[in-house]
Amino acid sequence: MKTFETILYEAPAEHVARIVLNRPETRNAQDTNLLYELNEAFDLAAQDDQVKVIILAAKGPHFSAGHDLRERDTYQHMSEHKTVGTWCGFTCAGAEAQMAREKEIYIGFCERWRNIPKPTIAAVQGRCVAGGLMLIWPCDIIIAAHDAEFCDPVVSFGIGGVEFFAHPWELGPRKAKELLFTGRKMGAEEAERLGMVNKVVPLDDLRTETRALAAEIATKHPFALRQAKRAVNQTLDVMGFYAAVQAVFDIHQTGHGNALSESGLPITISIATNQSLVACLLTRHGIGVPLIDPFTMLSGLFPDLVMLPLSPAIEMRPRLVFPPNRPLSIAAREFVEAVVETVDELVPQSRLLHPL
Ligand code: ZN
């Protein structure tokens, strides 16, 4: 059986394939390599006539932290893989390369996976953040553990939602807006109530419950299964799903274009809009402060620090600078070094691990 670096490919029951995200040390953050391997694993299962149902699962305490913000040279990494779509321009200047990459590995992959002619079941535990939603939404059925939490916080990064914009379809328009505007986490029960999740089960039962459902579905006629899936997907497409997702992809690219024109980077992260991250860092360093404007907090605590606006800040490094004419106290210097170290350690898991 084929082996992968970032994916496990298993056969947990007759006629069932299980594809497991296997980067638990990064909370299954998705870099270019993982996404191409995942696509290859889906292709493998799709084209194996012995496989009738596909499970998508993840190793570790969390399903996925989303896209791997630590990955560098992303455009270069694209050239290491054979693209599966027909788009081009991966090394173009400006916003074009960003759009090309996202058309291939984000919206392109999601659409491919959504239309695999076999039932797919996502099994989700822990946090499933932003790009994590783009792995489970293309699946036909979602089983969630009680501890599962879902969120899309990318409005904080200057972007209006993830690339595969299924939010209104998955959550309904009002909840979609609420969750996008606030970036708050949604628990498994709420997700089930909204119809985004089929079933919530105890964490310890997630694996067996998913396997049992897959095995039950696998007893059905494979052609009838794919026709049933096509019937539902086609109904959604006639209702406008495909066209809406494609149209909103361009709105998403406007967000990247704006960020690029502001900062030279495709997203912007500012301390002002990431108060919880800053509060978490302060808490980790034993500084109890109420959640207020972090600029005020930090300059109040360390008046000899000067804080600069955070742009560009894709590395999520707080831009604290030492004032040239004033010596910095040892405590403040140590704090700054610790913050930078902590941010390095947390990215991209910061959105998963912060306690707020
Ligand atoms: Zn994007």
Boltz pocket constraint, residues with backbone or C-beta under 6 A from the ligand:
constraints:
  - pocket:
      binder: B
      contacts: [[A, 102], [A, 163], [A, 252], [A, 256]]
      max_distance: 6.0
